[in-house]
Amino acid sequence: MHIGVNVPNFAPGTDPDVLRQWAQAVEGLGFDLLMVSDHIAVTPDVAEQYPAPFYEPFTTLSWLAGVTHRVRLGTTVLIVPYRHPLLTARMAANLNRLSGGRLVLGVGVGWARQEFEALGVPFRRRGALTDEYLRTMRAAWQNTEDYDTAAIPIWVGGNSEAGMRRAVLLGDAWHPLRVTPGRLAEAVGRLKVIADELDRPVPALVPRIALREAGEPITAPDRLAGVGTIDQIIADIDQMRLLGADTVVLDPFNGDLTEIRQPERAWRTLAAVAAYHRSQEVR
């Protein structure tokens, strides 16, 4: 199983130097994947959770490709309806080629109604637009002479039934975000049922879970996977492995903006996870 990290690419305190340090920490600790998020217009509903500055993902990942060598680079998640599908196809293909085939395209339908309005994209059609645009992007990439790229894996985000169906029909993997351990176990069973109903292969499981270390065990029934003591975090990652996860992405941002300015705590937790992961690989 591979492990990735969702690097904060937003909020005061984020700048090129911090992003470089994050990339070097993720690659240096031996993680397999570095991912960033996506917003274009930081409208009030976006700013409430992800305040400016917000570094656009394709630009940011292109730059980070030049300061890393091995780690894969991805989006968690690119909001598909925000960009013309041929523009997204072109940028993704170029980034994949320039990075040596390291791109993973995590995608989603989006949720920020004000941002949709600012961009002139109909909010109520976001699901249909996402499906249409994903098909257009895949068709474009078939022209390898023009787009000059190998296959780019598409991870479809969304915890809902619609998200799972979209993953089965249009994705290479299902990418649920910040779930409880029990909910994920149930959803994996449902994903297999949906795939059988649609006569399609079951997509790979690639969840993004929280990463927040606590001094004492957290026993609340709604505890998110990845939240708790280091033993609980490791146990959650092990459960993902037992559920058949191909990759687990760790998300160290938990809404506290001081974490953006002081990433060292997250790096210490990531170092402990990386050490455990290496120990499992050599067993």
Secondary structure, 3 states (H helix, E strand, C coil): CEEEEECCCECCCCCHHHHHHHHHHHHHCCCCEEEECCCCCCCHHHHCCCCCCECCHHHHHHHHHHHCCCCEEEEEEEEHHHCCHHHHHHHHHHHHHHCCCCEEEEEECCCCHHHHHHHCCCHHHHHHHHHHHHHHHHHHHCCHHHHCCCCCCEEEECCCHHHHHHHHHHCCEEECECCCHHHHHHHHHHHHHHHHHCCCCCCEECCEEECEECCCCCCCCCCCCCEECHHHHHHHHHHHHHCCCCEEEEECCCCCCHHHHCCHHHHHHHHHHHHHHHHHHCC
